Structure formats: structure tokens, C-alpha cells
Amino acid sequence: MVDALRTFADYDSFAREWHSETLKDRDVTLEAARKRGLLNEQDTRRLWQLLGLLDEDDVFIQLPEWLAEEKANDVQGNLATTFVGYISRETEDAVLFKESSPVHRLMQIAHKIQSLENGVQNTTVDSDRRKRLTDKLEEEHRRFETRDDIPYLSDEWLPKSQLITVIRRSE
């Protein structure tokens, strides 16, 4: 598997790595950066939620803008540089990245799933509201799994040297 692959089991170690440049540039700890509002904690949590929903083989990748422009399909007018998919083949210099989707849209779905799961847990078992929430939750899980309405990066060979970040969440 890709040498650059990083696996994280807990949120704080992930957040520390994800914001490592900010922490280094400001010479602060993760806790101090949080207190001073130096981090976008909301997006970081949403990315963590997304990583928790991925299949075992799926990874998050970040590409440089020039490579995303070269490889990505038109993503509704917004250039995506972060994607989720899986690596199906690998050579010494490149990986074949398949069935990938831009991260931003999937983060929104993952956050909705998390919110619905919390709603289901906090609603009485025999209520109509719980049934509606459960139905919506199942629908969002289907959307996440099929990704039909989400543009994607075509199955592409990507040079390993240009992969900025490759991340997987472990449990």
C-alpha cells in the first residue's frame, strides 16, 4: 500500500496531523489552537465523521490543484482537490484510484447521517418521529453508498509523488 498512507484511530491524533502546519507555524499545541480559535474544528469533525463511514478499502486523498485540474471531471464548477475512493492497483510510481467522489459533498452527507443517528438515539422508541428519522437515515446511507448524484474523479492513475495526503480511519 502507498507509503504515504496514514491511519488514525482517534480524533485528536487526526486533528493534530490535519492541522500540523497551523500548529507548527503558530508554535502552539492542539489544545491552545482550539482555545484561540485557530482551527476550523467544524470541518475537521465533519471530515472525521466521513472517514468513519468509509469502507475498509476506501481512503481519502488530497491532490495538488494542477493535478486535480488535469484529472477531475467538472465538479459542478468547483475544482475538488480532495477525494474518497480506493486504490485498486499500485506500481512503484503510481496508484490506480477508482470509484472516487469529491470529499466536500460526502462530508455533508456524513454529517447528516451523524445528526440523524443522534436524533434516533434521543427519540422515544415508539414515536412517529423516530420512524421518520429512521427512514431518513436509511435514505442518507443509501445516498452515501451509491453516490449516484455526486460527480467523481474518473478511474485514474495518480503519481505517488504528487499525493499530498492519503488517510484512512481505523477503529
Buried (B, 14 or more C-beta within 10 A) or exposed (E): EBEBBBBBEEBEEBBBBBBEEBBEEEEBEBEEBBEEEBBEEEEBBBBBBBBEBBEEEBBBBBBEEEBBEEBBEEBEEEEBBBBBBBBEEEEEEBBBBBBBBBBBBBBBBBBBBBBBBEBBEEBEEEEEEBEBBBEBBEEBBEBBEEBEEBBBBEEBEBEBEEBEBBBBBEE
